[in-house]
Amino acid sequence: QVQLVESGGGLVQAGGSLRLSCRASGSILNINAMAWYRQAPGKQRELVASLSRSGSTTYADSVKGRFTISRDGGWNTALLQMNNLKAADTGVYYCNAKLKDWADYWGQGTQVTVSS
C-alpha cells in the first residue's frame, strides 16, 4: 500500500514557475515508477511526465523543455518543476506510483491555474 499527497499547486501568471511535490508513504520500497498526470476541465487525464527507478524519463510533447520530473533516492518524494507556464497547462495535477506488482496508486490532485 502506498499513500500519495500532492502539494505546490496554485495560481500563477503565464511565464511563471511552480514546483509540485508528491510525498509518498507506506511501501515506498516497492515503487517501480512515479509519474505526474494532469486533467484539464472537460478533457481526459493525460500523462505529463514519468520517471522509472532505472532513471528513464518521459515527457509529453507539450511540456518538453519546460517541465522536469525528479525524485529523491528513496522514492519518498516526486517533484515536478514547471517553468514558463502557459494557460494550456491549467488543470488538476495528480501524482501516480506504480509498484513492483504493477498496482497503481494515485494522489488526490493539486490545482494548477495559469492566467494569460
Phi and psi in radians as a Rosetta constraint file:
Dihedral C 1 N 2 CA 2 C 2 CIRCULARHARMONIC -2.294 0.35
Dihedral N 2 CA 2 C 2 N 3 CIRCULARHARMONIC 2.366 0.35
Dihedral C 2 N 3 CA 3 C 3 CIRCULARHARMONIC -1.963 0.35
Dihedral N 3 CA 3 C 3 N 4 CIRCULARHARMONIC 2.379 0.35
Dihedral C 3 N 4 CA 4 C 4 CIRCULARHARMONIC -2.188 0.35
Dihedral N 4 CA 4 C 4 N 5 CIRCULARHARMONIC 2.339 0.35
Dihedral C 4 N 5 CA 5 C 5 CIRCULARHARMONIC -2.294 0.35
Dihedral N 5 CA 5 C 5 N 6 CIRCULARHARMONIC 2.112 0.35
Dihedral C 5 N 6 CA 6 C 6 CIRCULARHARMONIC -1.623 0.35
Dihedral N 6 CA 6 C 6 N 7 CIRCULARHARMONIC 2.677 0.35
Dihedral C 6 N 7 CA 7 C 7 CIRCULARHARMONIC -2.702 0.35
Dihedral N 7 CA 7 C 7 N 8 CIRCULARHARMONIC 2.892 0.35
Dihedral C 7 N 8 CA 8 C 8 CIRCULARHARMONIC 1.857 0.35
Dihedral N 8 CA 8 C 8 N 9 CIRCULARHARMONIC -0.099 0.35
Dihedral C 8 N 9 CA 9 C 9 CIRCULARHARMONIC -1.247 0.35
Dihedral N 9 CA 9 C 9 N 10 CIRCULARHARMONIC 2.944 0.35
Dihedral C 9 N 10 CA 10 C 10 CIRCULARHARMONIC 2.943 0.35
Dihedral N 10 CA 10 C 10 N 11 CIRCULARHARMONIC -2.930 0.35
Dihedral C 10 N 11 CA 11 C 11 CIRCULARHARMONIC -1.858 0.35
Dihedral N 11 CA 11 C 11 N 12 CIRCULARHARMONIC 2.170 0.35
Dihedral C 11 N 12 CA 12 C 12 CIRCULARHARMONIC -2.389 0.35
Dihedral N 12 CA 12 C 12 N 13 CIRCULARHARMONIC 2.782 0.35
Dihedral C 12 N 13 CA 13 C 13 CIRCULARHARMONIC -1.466 0.35
Dihedral N 13 CA 13 C 13 N 14 CIRCULARHARMONIC 2.692 0.35
Dihedral C 13 N 14 CA 14 C 14 CIRCULARHARMONIC -0.948 0.35
Dihedral N 14 CA 14 C 14 N 15 CIRCULARHARMONIC 2.406 0.35
Dihedral C 14 N 15 CA 15 C 15 CIRCULARHARMONIC 1.631 0.35
Dihedral N 15 CA 15 C 15 N 16 CIRCULARHARMONIC -0.217 0.35
Dihedral C 15 N 16 CA 16 C 16 CIRCULARHARMONIC -1.446 0.35
Dihedral N 16 CA 16 C 16 N 17 CIRCULARHARMONIC -3.066 0.35
Dihedral C 16 N 17 CA 17 C 17 CIRCULARHARMONIC -2.315 0.35
Dihedral N 17 CA 17 C 17 N 18 CIRCULARHARMONIC 2.647 0.35
Dihedral C 17 N 18 CA 18 C 18 CIRCULARHARMONIC -2.461 0.35
Dihedral N 18 CA 18 C 18 N 19 CIRCULARHARMONIC 2.679 0.35
Dihedral C 18 N 19 CA 19 C 19 CIRCULARHARMONIC -2.193 0.35
Dihedral N 19 CA 19 C 19 N 20 CIRCULARHARMONIC 1.980 0.35
Dihedral C 19 N 20 CA 20 C 20 CIRCULARHARMONIC -1.578 0.35
Dihedral N 20 CA 20 C 20 N 21 CIRCULARHARMONIC 2.532 0.35
Dihedral C 20 N 21 CA 21 C 21 CIRCULARHARMONIC -2.241 0.35
Dihedral N 21 CA 21 C 21 N 22 CIRCULARHARMONIC 2.370 0.35
Dihedral C 21 N 22 CA 22 C 22 CIRCULARHARMONIC -2.081 0.35
Dihedral N 22 CA 22 C 22 N 23 CIRCULARHARMONIC 1.974 0.35
Dihedral C 22 N 23 CA 23 C 23 CIRCULARHARMONIC -1.706 0.35
Dihedral N 23 CA 23 C 23 N 24 CIRCULARHARMONIC 2.142 0.35
Dihedral C 23 N 24 CA 24 C 24 CIRCULARHARMONIC -1.812 0.35
Dihedral N 24 CA 24 C 24 N 25 CIRCULARHARMONIC 2.514 0.35
Dihedral C 24 N 25 CA 25 C 25 CIRCULARHARMONIC -2.464 0.35
Dihedral N 25 CA 25 C 25 N 26 CIRCULARHARMONIC 2.837 0.35
Dihedral C 25 N 26 CA 26 C 26 CIRCULARHARMONIC 1.764 0.35
Dihedral N 26 CA 26 C 26 N 27 CIRCULARHARMONIC -2.354 0.35
Dihedral C 26 N 27 CA 27 C 27 CIRCULARHARMONIC -1.473 0.35
Dihedral N 27 CA 27 C 27 N 28 CIRCULARHARMONIC 1.068 0.35
Dihedral C 27 N 28 CA 28 C 28 CIRCULARHARMONIC -1.185 0.35
Dihedral N 28 CA 28 C 28 N 29 CIRCULARHARMONIC -0.421 0.35
Dihedral C 28 N 29 CA 29 C 29 CIRCULARHARMONIC -1.185 0.35
Dihedral N 29 CA 29 C 29 N 30 CIRCULARHARMONIC -0.279 0.35
Dihedral C 29 N 30 CA 30 C 30 CIRCULARHARMONIC -1.583 0.35
Dihedral N 30 CA 30 C 30 N 31 CIRCULARHARMONIC 0.001 0.35
Dihedral C 30 N 31 CA 31 C 31 CIRCULARHARMONIC -1.311 0.35
Dihedral N 31 CA 31 C 31 N 32 CIRCULARHARMONIC 2.231 0.35
Dihedral C 31 N 32 CA 32 C 32 CIRCULARHARMONIC -1.671 0.35
Dihedral N 32 CA 32 C 32 N 33 CIRCULARHARMONIC -0.564 0.35
Dihedral C 32 N 33 CA 33 C 33 CIRCULARHARMONIC -2.733 0.35
Dihedral N 33 CA 33 C 33 N 34 CIRCULARHARMONIC 2.663 0.35
Dihedral C 33 N 34 CA 34 C 34 CIRCULARHARMONIC -2.259 0.35
Dihedral N 34 CA 34 C 34 N 35 CIRCULARHARMONIC 2.684 0.35
Dihedral C 34 N 35 CA 35 C 35 CIRCULARHARMONIC -2.660 0.35
Dihedral N 35 CA 35 C 35 N 36 CIRCULARHARMONIC 2.812 0.35
Dihedral C 35 N 36 CA 36 C 36 CIRCULARHARMONIC -2.030 0.35
Dihedral N 36 CA 36 C 36 N 37 CIRCULARHARMONIC 2.295 0.35
Dihedral C 36 N 37 CA 37 C 37 CIRCULARHARMONIC -2.050 0.35
Dihedral N 37 CA 37 C 37 N 38 CIRCULARHARMONIC 2.835 0.35
Dihedral C 37 N 38 CA 38 C 38 CIRCULARHARMONIC -2.488 0.35
Dihedral N 38 CA 38 C 38 N 39 CIRCULARHARMONIC 2.715 0.35
Dihedral C 38 N 39 CA 39 C 39 CIRCULARHARMONIC -2.392 0.35
Dihedral N 39 CA 39 C 39 N 40 CIRCULARHARMONIC 1.994 0.35
Dihedral C 39 N 40 CA 40 C 40 CIRCULARHARMONIC -1.466 0.35
Dihedral N 40 CA 40 C 40 N 41 CIRCULARHARMONIC 2.732 0.35
Dihedral C 40 N 41 CA 41 C 41 CIRCULARHARMONIC -0.971 0.35
Dihedral N 41 CA 41 C 41 N 42 CIRCULARHARMONIC 2.245 0.35
Dihedral C 41 N 42 CA 42 C 42 CIRCULARHARMONIC 1.349 0.35
Dihedral N 42 CA 42 C 42 N 43 CIRCULARHARMONIC 0.085 0.35
Dihedral C 42 N 43 CA 43 C 43 CIRCULARHARMONIC -2.148 0.35
Dihedral N 43 CA 43 C 43 N 44 CIRCULARHARMONIC 2.869 0.35
Dihedral C 43 N 44 CA 44 C 44 CIRCULARHARMONIC -1.326 0.35
Dihedral N 44 CA 44 C 44 N 45 CIRCULARHARMONIC 2.700 0.35
Dihedral C 44 N 45 CA 45 C 45 CIRCULARHARMONIC -1.161 0.35
Dihedral N 45 CA 45 C 45 N 46 CIRCULARHARMONIC 2.370 0.35
Dihedral C 45 N 46 CA 46 C 46 CIRCULARHARMONIC -2.257 0.35
Dihedral N 46 CA 46 C 46 N 47 CIRCULARHARMONIC 2.639 0.35
Dihedral C 46 N 47 CA 47 C 47 CIRCULARHARMONIC -1.282 0.35
Dihedral N 47 CA 47 C 47 N 48 CIRCULARHARMONIC 2.259 0.35
Dihedral C 47 N 48 CA 48 C 48 CIRCULARHARMONIC -1.724 0.35
Dihedral N 48 CA 48 C 48 N 49 CIRCULARHARMONIC -0.876 0.35
Dihedral C 48 N 49 CA 49 C 49 CIRCULARHARMONIC -2.774 0.35
Dihedral N 49 CA 49 C 49 N 50 CIRCULARHARMONIC 2.603 0.35
Dihedral C 49 N 50 CA 50 C 50 CIRCULARHARMONIC -2.425 0.35
Dihedral N 50 CA 50 C 50 N 51 CIRCULARHARMONIC 2.709 0.35
Dihedral C 50 N 51 CA 51 C 51 CIRCULARHARMONIC -2.488 0.35
Dihedral N 51 CA 51 C 51 N 52 CIRCULARHARMONIC 2.116 0.35
Dihedral C 51 N 52 CA 52 C 52 CIRCULARHARMONIC -1.561 0.35
Dihedral N 52 CA 52 C 52 N 53 CIRCULARHARMONIC 2.879 0.35
Dihedral C 52 N 53 CA 53 C 53 CIRCULARHARMONIC -1.093 0.35
Dihedral N 53 CA 53 C 53 N 54 CIRCULARHARMONIC -0.483 0.35
Dihedral C 53 N 54 CA 54 C 54 CIRCULARHARMONIC -1.294 0.35
Dihedral N 54 CA 54 C 54 N 55 CIRCULARHARMONIC -0.212 0.35
Dihedral C 54 N 55 CA 55 C 55 CIRCULARHARMONIC 1.808 0.35
Dihedral N 55 CA 55 C 55 N 56 CIRCULARHARMONIC -0.059 0.35
Dihedral C 55 N 56 CA 56 C 56 CIRCULARHARMONIC -1.221 0.35
Dihedral N 56 CA 56 C 56 N 57 CIRCULARHARMONIC 2.437 0.35
Dihedral C 56 N 57 CA 57 C 57 CIRCULARHARMONIC -2.175 0.35
Dihedral N 57 CA 57 C 57 N 58 CIRCULARHARMONIC 2.634 0.35
Dihedral C 57 N 58 CA 58 C 58 CIRCULARHARMONIC -2.357 0.35
Dihedral N 58 CA 58 C 58 N 59 CIRCULARHARMONIC 2.613 0.35
Dihedral C 58 N 59 CA 59 C 59 CIRCULARHARMONIC -2.401 0.35
Dihedral N 59 CA 59 C 59 N 60 CIRCULARHARMONIC 2.554 0.35
Dihedral C 59 N 60 CA 60 C 60 CIRCULARHARMONIC -1.139 0.35
Dihedral N 60 CA 60 C 60 N 61 CIRCULARHARMONIC 2.525 0.35
Dihedral C 60 N 61 CA 61 C 61 CIRCULARHARMONIC -0.979 0.35
Dihedral N 61 CA 61 C 61 N 62 CIRCULARHARMONIC -0.591 0.35
Dihedral C 61 N 62 CA 62 C 62 CIRCULARHARMONIC -1.214 0.35
Dihedral N 62 CA 62 C 62 N 63 CIRCULARHARMONIC -0.279 0.35
Dihedral C 62 N 63 CA 63 C 63 CIRCULARHARMONIC -2.044 0.35
Dihedral N 63 CA 63 C 63 N 64 CIRCULARHARMONIC -0.051 0.35
Dihedral C 63 N 64 CA 64 C 64 CIRCULARHARMONIC -1.025 0.35
Dihedral N 64 CA 64 C 64 N 65 CIRCULARHARMONIC 2.335 0.35
Dihedral C 64 N 65 CA 65 C 65 CIRCULARHARMONIC 1.514 0.35
Dihedral N 65 CA 65 C 65 N 66 CIRCULARHARMONIC -0.209 0.35
Dihedral C 65 N 66 CA 66 C 66 CIRCULARHARMONIC -2.016 0.35
Dihedral N 66 CA 66 C 66 N 67 CIRCULARHARMONIC -0.605 0.35
Dihedral C 66 N 67 CA 67 C 67 CIRCULARHARMONIC -1.898 0.35
Dihedral N 67 CA 67 C 67 N 68 CIRCULARHARMONIC 2.595 0.35
Dihedral C 67 N 68 CA 68 C 68 CIRCULARHARMONIC -2.403 0.35
Dihedral N 68 CA 68 C 68 N 69 CIRCULARHARMONIC 2.226 0.35
Dihedral C 68 N 69 CA 69 C 69 CIRCULARHARMONIC -1.759 0.35
Dihedral N 69 CA 69 C 69 N 70 CIRCULARHARMONIC 2.463 0.35
Dihedral C 69 N 70 CA 70 C 70 CIRCULARHARMONIC -2.676 0.35
Dihedral N 70 CA 70 C 70 N 71 CIRCULARHARMONIC 3.026 0.35
Dihedral C 70 N 71 CA 71 C 71 CIRCULARHARMONIC -2.677 0.35
Dihedral N 71 CA 71 C 71 N 72 CIRCULARHARMONIC 2.957 0.35
Dihedral C 71 N 72 CA 72 C 72 CIRCULARHARMONIC -1.518 0.35
Dihedral N 72 CA 72 C 72 N 73 CIRCULARHARMONIC 2.996 0.35
Dihedral C 72 N 73 CA 73 C 73 CIRCULARHARMONIC -1.128 0.35
Dihedral N 73 CA 73 C 73 N 74 CIRCULARHARMONIC -0.473 0.35
Dihedral C 73 N 74 CA 74 C 74 CIRCULARHARMONIC -1.787 0.35
Dihedral N 74 CA 74 C 74 N 75 CIRCULARHARMONIC 0.230 0.35
Dihedral C 74 N 75 CA 75 C 75 CIRCULARHARMONIC 1.071 0.35
Dihedral N 75 CA 75 C 75 N 76 CIRCULARHARMONIC 0.476 0.35
Dihedral C 75 N 76 CA 76 C 76 CIRCULARHARMONIC -1.297 0.35
Dihedral N 76 CA 76 C 76 N 77 CIRCULARHARMONIC -0.517 0.35
Dihedral C 76 N 77 CA 77 C 77 CIRCULARHARMONIC -2.497 0.35
Dihedral N 77 CA 77 C 77 N 78 CIRCULARHARMONIC 2.349 0.35
Dihedral C 77 N 78 CA 78 C 78 CIRCULARHARMONIC -1.961 0.35
Dihedral N 78 CA 78 C 78 N 79 CIRCULARHARMONIC 2.246 0.35
Dihedral C 78 N 79 CA 79 C 79 CIRCULARHARMONIC -1.951 0.35
Dihedral N 79 CA 79 C 79 N 80 CIRCULARHARMONIC 2.595 0.35
Dihedral C 79 N 80 CA 80 C 80 CIRCULARHARMONIC -2.306 0.35
Dihedral N 80 CA 80 C 80 N 81 CIRCULARHARMONIC 1.826 0.35
Dihedral C 80 N 81 CA 81 C 81 CIRCULARHARMONIC -1.496 0.35
Dihedral N 81 CA 81 C 81 N 82 CIRCULARHARMONIC 2.137 0.35
Dihedral C 81 N 82 CA 82 C 82 CIRCULARHARMONIC -2.066 0.35
Dihedral N 82 CA 82 C 82 N 83 CIRCULARHARMONIC 2.010 0.35
Dihedral C 82 N 83 CA 83 C 83 CIRCULARHARMONIC -2.014 0.35
Dihedral N 83 CA 83 C 83 N 84 CIRCULARHARMONIC 2.787 0.35
Dihedral C 83 N 84 CA 84 C 84 CIRCULARHARMONIC 0.849 0.35
Dihedral N 84 CA 84 C 84 N 85 CIRCULARHARMONIC 0.917 0.35
Dihedral C 84 N 85 CA 85 C 85 CIRCULARHARMONIC -1.134 0.35
Dihedral N 85 CA 85 C 85 N 86 CIRCULARHARMONIC 2.538 0.35
Dihedral C 85 N 86 CA 86 C 86 CIRCULARHARMONIC -2.082 0.35
Dihedral N 86 CA 86 C 86 N 87 CIRCULARHARMONIC 2.818 0.35
Dihedral C 86 N 87 CA 87 C 87 CIRCULARHARMONIC -1.020 0.35
Dihedral N 87 CA 87 C 87 N 88 CIRCULARHARMONIC -0.575 0.35
Dihedral C 87 N 88 CA 88 C 88 CIRCULARHARMONIC -1.186 0.35
Dihedral N 88 CA 88 C 88 N 89 CIRCULARHARMONIC -0.215 0.35
Dihedral C 88 N 89 CA 89 C 89 CIRCULARHARMONIC -1.411 0.35
Dihedral N 89 CA 89 C 89 N 90 CIRCULARHARMONIC -0.122 0.35
Dihedral C 89 N 90 CA 90 C 90 CIRCULARHARMONIC -1.065 0.35
Dihedral N 90 CA 90 C 90 N 91 CIRCULARHARMONIC 2.362 0.35
Dihedral C 90 N 91 CA 91 C 91 CIRCULARHARMONIC 2.844 0.35
Dihedral N 91 CA 91 C 91 N 92 CIRCULARHARMONIC -3.139 0.35
Dihedral C 91 N 92 CA 92 C 92 CIRCULARHARMONIC -1.613 0.35
Dihedral N 92 CA 92 C 92 N 93 CIRCULARHARMONIC 2.190 0.35
Dihedral C 92 N 93 CA 93 C 93 CIRCULARHARMONIC -1.768 0.35
Dihedral N 93 CA 93 C 93 N 94 CIRCULARHARMONIC 2.267 0.35
Dihedral C 93 N 94 CA 94 C 94 CIRCULARHARMONIC -2.062 0.35
Dihedral N 94 CA 94 C 94 N 95 CIRCULARHARMONIC 2.370 0.35
Dihedral C 94 N 95 CA 95 C 95 CIRCULARHARMONIC -1.518 0.35
Dihedral N 95 CA 95 C 95 N 96 CIRCULARHARMONIC 2.461 0.35
Dihedral C 95 N 96 CA 96 C 96 CIRCULARHARMONIC -2.297 0.35
Dihedral N 96 CA 96 C 96 N 97 CIRCULARHARMONIC 2.433 0.35
Dihedral C 96 N 97 CA 97 C 97 CIRCULARHARMONIC -2.231 0.35
Dihedral N 97 CA 97 C 97 N 98 CIRCULARHARMONIC 2.313 0.35
Dihedral C 97 N 98 CA 98 C 98 CIRCULARHARMONIC -1.917 0.35
Dihedral N 98 CA 98 C 98 N 99 CIRCULARHARMONIC 2.163 0.35
Dihedral C 98 N 99 CA 99 C 99 CIRCULARHARMONIC -1.506 0.35
Dihedral N 99 CA 99 C 99 N 100 CIRCULARHARMONIC 2.990 0.35
Dihedral C 99 N 100 CA 100 C 100 CIRCULARHARMONIC -1.137 0.35
Dihedral N 100 CA 100 C 100 N 101 CIRCULARHARMONIC -0.387 0.35
Dihedral C 100 N 101 CA 101 C 101 CIRCULARHARMONIC -1.576 0.35
Dihedral N 101 CA 101 C 101 N 102 CIRCULARHARMONIC 0.169 0.35
Dihedral C 101 N 102 CA 102 C 102 CIRCULARHARMONIC 1.285 0.35
Dihedral N 102 CA 102 C 102 N 103 CIRCULARHARMONIC 0.170 0.35
Dihedral C 102 N 103 CA 103 C 103 CIRCULARHARMONIC -1.245 0.35
Dihedral N 103 CA 103 C 103 N 104 CIRCULARHARMONIC 2.527 0.35
Dihedral C 103 N 104 CA 104 C 104 CIRCULARHARMONIC -1.880 0.35
Dihedral N 104 CA 104 C 104 N 105 CIRCULARHARMONIC 2.466 0.35
Dihedral C 104 N 105 CA 105 C 105 CIRCULARHARMONIC -2.272 0.35
Dihedral N 105 CA 105 C 105 N 106 CIRCULARHARMONIC 2.583 0.35
Dihedral C 105 N 106 CA 106 C 106 CIRCULARHARMONIC -2.271 0.35
Dihedral N 106 CA 106 C 106 N 107 CIRCULARHARMONIC 2.550 0.35
Dihedral C 106 N 107 CA 107 C 107 CIRCULARHARMONIC -1.450 0.35
Dihedral N 107 CA 107 C 107 N 108 CIRCULARHARMONIC 3.115 0.35
Dihedral C 107 N 108 CA 108 C 108 CIRCULARHARMONIC -1.435 0.35
Dihedral N 108 CA 108 C 108 N 109 CIRCULARHARMONIC -0.246 0.35
Dihedral C 108 N 109 CA 109 C 109 CIRCULARHARMONIC 1.678 0.35
Dihedral N 109 CA 109 C 109 N 110 CIRCULARHARMONIC 2.628 0.35
Dihedral C 109 N 110 CA 110 C 110 CIRCULARHARMONIC -2.369 0.35
Dihedral N 110 CA 110 C 110 N 111 CIRCULARHARMONIC 2.378 0.35
Dihedral C 110 N 111 CA 111 C 111 CIRCULARHARMONIC -1.424 0.35
Dihedral N 111 CA 111 C 111 N 112 CIRCULARHARMONIC 2.294 0.35
Dihedral C 111 N 112 CA 112 C 112 CIRCULARHARMONIC -2.098 0.35
Dihedral N 112 CA 112 C 112 N 113 CIRCULARHARMONIC 2.134 0.35
Dihedral C 112 N 113 CA 113 C 113 CIRCULARHARMONIC -2.165 0.35
Dihedral N 113 CA 113 C 113 N 114 CIRCULARHARMONIC 2.168 0.35
Dihedral C 113 N 114 CA 114 C 114 CIRCULARHARMONIC -2.006 0.35
Dihedral N 114 CA 114 C 114 N 115 CIRCULARHARMONIC 2.099 0.35
Dihedral C 114 N 115 CA 115 C 115 CIRCULARHARMONIC -1.599 0.35
Dihedral N 115 CA 115 C 115 N 116 CIRCULARHARMONIC 2.545 0.35
